[in-house]
């Protein structure tokens, strides 16, 4: 309920989904990918993002080398 939208995947199969950033604490971010079919909310995955793949705001992916 209190997350920030990071990325949207409107063409994902089988349902559109989005990556959401939620701060468990000030220093512990959590990424959640969830989708919906209009009736249900589907939790696809949740993980703690790492600073080696994400900028310090955990909303911007780092460039791939």
NULUM-784232 format. One record per residue: z, x, y of N, C-alpha, C in turn. Coordinates in nm, 3 decimals. Layout:
residues N
(r (Z; X; Y); (Z; X; Y); (Z; X; Y))
...
This chain:
residues 65
(r (0.000; 0.081; -0.120); (0.000; 0.000; 0.000); (0.000; 0.085; 0.127))
(r (0.044; 0.210; 0.116); (0.056; 0.294; 0.235); (-0.025; 0.422; 0.223))
(r (-0.141; 0.416; 0.162); (-0.222; 0.535; 0.146); (-0.331; 0.544; 0.250))
(r (-0.396; 0.661; 0.254); (-0.509; 0.687; 0.342); (-0.636; 0.699; 0.258))
(r (-0.739; 0.630; 0.299); (-0.867; 0.638; 0.231); (-0.928; 0.775; 0.253))
(r (-0.962; 0.843; 0.145); (-1.021; 0.977; 0.153); (-1.172; 0.969; 0.129))
(r (-1.212; 0.904; 0.021); (-1.354; 0.889; -0.014); (-1.376; 0.753; -0.078))
(r (-1.495; 0.698; -0.057); (-1.534; 0.573; -0.121); (-1.650; 0.600; -0.215))
(r (-1.652; 0.531; -0.328); (-1.758; 0.543; -0.425); (-1.813; 0.403; -0.454))
(r (-1.892; 0.347; -0.363); (-1.937; 0.208; -0.377); (-2.031; 0.185; -0.495))
(r (-2.096; 0.290; -0.543); (-2.191; 0.276; -0.654); (-2.135; 0.321; -0.788))
(r (-2.005; 0.341; -0.794); (-1.943; 0.385; -0.920); (-1.957; 0.277; -1.026))
(r (-1.968; 0.320; -1.151); (-1.980; 0.227; -1.263); (-1.849; 0.225; -1.341))
(r (-1.797; 0.115; -1.380); (-1.853; -0.020; -1.371); (-1.817; -0.094; -1.243))
(r (-1.723; -0.039; -1.162); (-1.682; -0.107; -1.039); (-1.673; -0.006; -0.924))
(r (-1.695; -0.052; -0.801); (-1.673; 0.035; -0.686); (-1.529; 0.085; -0.687))
(r (-1.509; 0.208; -0.641); (-1.374; 0.262; -0.638); (-1.358; 0.353; -0.517))
(r (-1.237; 0.405; -0.501); (-1.207; 0.490; -0.386); (-1.098; 0.590; -0.423))
(r (-1.099; 0.701; -0.351); (-0.994; 0.803; -0.362); (-0.897; 0.780; -0.247))
(r (-0.769; 0.767; -0.279); (-0.667; 0.736; -0.180); (-0.561; 0.846; -0.183))
(r (-0.518; 0.888; -0.066); (-0.412; 0.987; -0.053); (-0.282; 0.915; -0.021))
(r (-0.180; 0.942; -0.100); (-0.047; 0.886; -0.077); (0.050; 1.002; -0.070))
(r (0.139; 1.001; 0.029); (0.240; 1.105; 0.040); (0.368; 1.058; -0.027))
(r (0.398; 1.119; -0.143); (0.521; 1.087; -0.216); (0.640; 1.129; -0.131))
(r (0.631; 1.249; -0.075); (0.724; 1.301; 0.026); (0.637; 1.371; 0.129))
(r (0.699; 1.424; 0.232); (0.621; 1.494; 0.336); (0.542; 1.611; 0.279))
(r (0.590; 1.671; 0.172); (0.526; 1.790; 0.116); (0.465; 1.767; -0.022))
(r (0.463; 1.643; -0.069); (0.409; 1.616; -0.203); (0.302; 1.507; -0.197))
(r (0.175; 1.548; -0.183); (0.066; 1.451; -0.179); (0.027; 1.407; -0.320))
(r (-0.025; 1.286; -0.330); (-0.076; 1.232; -0.455); (-0.211; 1.169; -0.429))
(r (-0.310; 1.202; -0.512); (-0.441; 1.138; -0.504); (-0.448; 1.031; -0.613))
(r (-0.497; 0.913; -0.576); (-0.514; 0.804; -0.670); (-0.658; 0.755; -0.657))
(r (-0.726; 0.740; -0.770); (-0.859; 0.680; -0.772); (-0.842; 0.542; -0.835))
(r (-0.884; 0.440; -0.761); (-0.872; 0.303; -0.809); (-1.000; 0.227; -0.777))
(r (-1.031; 0.129; -0.860); (-1.150; 0.046; -0.840); (-1.113; -0.100; -0.853))
(r (-1.205; -0.186; -0.814); (-1.180; -0.328; -0.825); (-1.307; -0.403; -0.864))
(r (-1.287; -0.509; -0.940); (-1.397; -0.599; -0.974); (-1.388; -0.726; -0.891))
(r (-1.299; -0.729; -0.794); (-1.277; -0.846; -0.710); (-1.159; -0.929; -0.755))
(r (-1.125; -0.920; -0.883); (-1.011; -0.993; -0.936); (-0.895; -0.900; -0.971))
(r (-0.927; -0.783; -1.022); (-0.825; -0.689; -1.067); (-0.842; -0.555; -0.996))
(r (-0.731; -0.483; -0.985); (-0.732; -0.347; -0.935); (-0.716; -0.256; -1.057))
(r (-0.809; -0.165; -1.075); (-0.808; -0.075; -1.190); (-0.767; 0.064; -1.146))
(r (-0.659; 0.116; -1.199); (-0.617; 0.252; -1.174); (-0.696; 0.343; -1.267))
(r (-0.775; 0.433; -1.210); (-0.861; 0.519; -1.289); (-0.791; 0.651; -1.320))
(r (-0.735; 0.714; -1.218); (-0.661; 0.838; -1.239); (-0.570; 0.862; -1.119))
(r (-0.469; 0.944; -1.141); (-0.380; 0.988; -1.034); (-0.345; 1.133; -1.063))
(r (-0.344; 1.215; -0.958); (-0.314; 1.357; -0.978); (-0.259; 1.416; -0.849))
(r (-0.188; 1.527; -0.863); (-0.141; 1.602; -0.747); (-0.250; 1.701; -0.708))
(r (-0.308; 1.685; -0.589); (-0.416; 1.777; -0.549); (-0.361; 1.917; -0.521))
(r (-0.447; 2.016; -0.543); (-0.406; 2.154; -0.519); (-0.470; 2.207; -0.391))
(r (-0.399; 2.298; -0.326); (-0.445; 2.354; -0.199); (-0.568; 2.443; -0.220))
(r (-0.594; 2.489; -0.343); (-0.713; 2.573; -0.364); (-0.842; 2.490; -0.366))
(r (-0.832; 2.356; -0.380); (-0.951; 2.271; -0.379); (-0.959; 2.181; -0.256))
(r (-0.847; 2.166; -0.185); (-0.839; 2.075; -0.070); (-0.783; 2.147; 0.051))
(r (-0.830; 2.106; 0.169); (-0.774; 2.159; 0.293); (-0.629; 2.112; 0.304))
(r (-0.555; 2.165; 0.400); (-0.412; 2.134; 0.412); (-0.382; 1.986; 0.435))
(r (-0.480; 1.910; 0.484); (-0.458; 1.767; 0.505); (-0.479; 1.686; 0.376))
(r (-0.528; 1.750; 0.271); (-0.557; 1.690; 0.141); (-0.657; 1.575; 0.149))
(r (-0.732; 1.570; 0.259); (-0.836; 1.468; 0.277); (-0.975; 1.530; 0.278))
(r (-0.984; 1.662; 0.293); (-1.111; 1.733; 0.303); (-1.123; 1.834; 0.191))
(r (-1.230; 1.822; 0.113); (-1.252; 1.919; 0.006); (-1.291; 2.053; 0.067))
(r (-1.245; 2.160; 0.004); (-1.288; 2.294; 0.046); (-1.430; 2.317; -0.004))
(r (-1.501; 2.399; 0.068); (-1.639; 2.432; 0.029); (-1.636; 2.506; -0.105))
(r (-1.735; 2.475; -0.189); (-1.747; 2.542; -0.319); (-1.815; 2.675; -0.297))
(r (-1.758; 2.779; -0.358); (-1.819; 2.913; -0.346); (-1.938; 2.928; -0.434))
